[in-house]
Amino acid sequence: MHLLFVSSLVPVQKPSSGFDIANRAVIDGLVALGHRVSVVGFIEPGQEPARPQDTHILGEAQLSNARVGAATKLGWLLTALVRGTSLSSAKMLRVSIERIEALLAELLPFDGIILNSVQLPAAFVAVFQRYPNIYVGHNIEADSALANAERARSRFERMMFSREARYLEQYERQLAQGATRIWTFAEPDRFGFGYLLSDKASVLPLVTQWDAPDTLAPVPVEYDLGLIGTWSWKPNRIGLDWFLNRIVPLLPSEMTIAIAGQIAGAPAVSHPGVKFLGRVPDARAFIAASGVVPLVSKSGTGVQLKSIEAFELGLPTVATRQSLRGIDVIPSNCAIADNEAEFARLLTERVAGVGAGTTSRVSGTLFHHAQRSRLLETLQDGLSKLGGAATQQDPIASHPPASGKGRFPLAVHEGGKAR
């Protein structure tokens, strides 16, 4: 099959965020199944596409709120208000509908489109939904926006998150209803678009890289606990704040706790062992030098890629149940706790075990192999439904209607309405 993979950000050679890693896993899986994949989307400055020969760049774009200035954020907000769309889709409107239509016409014939997350697909939904498609829901974005609204620190922030949630709910419902299949990364998310749609939703197990990671070479433990993440993403920050405010005060004062990754407004912490390292040059080397990895998710939907990475590397972990969403088989070296005192106790015991040589790292090869095998099976099953949709419809994949004409009226989101 020839598939289009449409995404706000294209898969890159050196993925760092959970979004990047998940994109690579899906693309690598589709290619491993023997399909041709053409990729359409933006790319962040300084990145290189994972498959340059098959990637069609809409332009360079820095889409992270944490990495842009106030003027850029204001521009996004004004676009969202004037065009009546979500902030996430307003970032996509730097390209025109004519550009999208022309690019799709150049890429014909294709068998269907993989609509990856809500941002770019929602901005030009009527164009993409002319063709058989599968929707990939990385998270239930409307739920995440609502959770952020509940935890907002100001009335304006609460209002903006609530507005975002309303638009995202509408867009996610429209994308899910129009898809032949829905792929999510966690079992609860199968029902996030409505129970009537859950039968066409499947969970994609993920790996952080296609080949099994090499076993970590023994290195001296530099930090008792090591956490790394994209802390600018609100659900991640909620988990980090919970850990710092509720768990760290219960830990021994001699314990060393390193936190890697950019963090805006690092909170004041009285524990003498806490160090904020910022962005580290080698995330895997940092993890390898950590005795135990706390997995501290308390909010959000979708899968936690940092949990999968820790299991692939065989690292001792203590995890909240929220950190394990999307993971069916939990390795033996992962302890689970949601109670704060129990979480702190398990961390203390595991750190002591590392020092005494009784808590060891295990091979993550079997975990990785099981995840990858189930990923391929789920991808293949979804594509078989996509192939059926392509043959049942009129031959739109070969002869789409011209802009605004034909069976499918043009309806790009503007003001949350069709035009």
FENTABEL-V723563 format. One record per run of one state. SS is the DSSP state (2 for helix, 1 for strand, 0 for the rest). FROM is the first residue (numbers start at 1). LEN is the number of residues. Records with the same first field share a line. If there is no record, write none. Layout:
# FENTABEL-V723563
SS->FROM-LEN ; FROM-LEN
This chain:
# FENTABEL-V723563
0->1-1 ; 10-2 ; 13-5 ; 33-3 ; 44-5 ; 50-2 ; 61-4 ; 68-2 ; 84-3 ; 91-6 ; 108-4 ; 117-2 ; 124-1 ; 129-4 ; 138-3 ; 151-4 ; 179-2 ; 185-2 ; 192-3 ; 204-19 ; 229-5 ; 251-6 ; 261-13 ; 279-4 ; 289-1 ; 296-9 ; 313-4 ; 320-1 ; 325-9 ; 337-3 ; 357-8 ; 393-21 ; 415-2 ; 418-2
1->2-8 ; 12-1 ; 36-8 ; 49-1 ; 55-6 ; 112-5 ; 133-5 ; 181-4 ; 201-3 ; 223-6 ; 257-4 ; 274-5 ; 290-6 ; 317-3 ; 334-3 ; 414-1 ; 417-1
2->18-15 ; 52-3 ; 65-3 ; 70-14 ; 87-4 ; 97-11 ; 119-5 ; 125-4 ; 141-10 ; 155-24 ; 187-5 ; 195-6 ; 234-17 ; 283-6 ; 305-8 ; 321-4 ; 340-17 ; 365-28
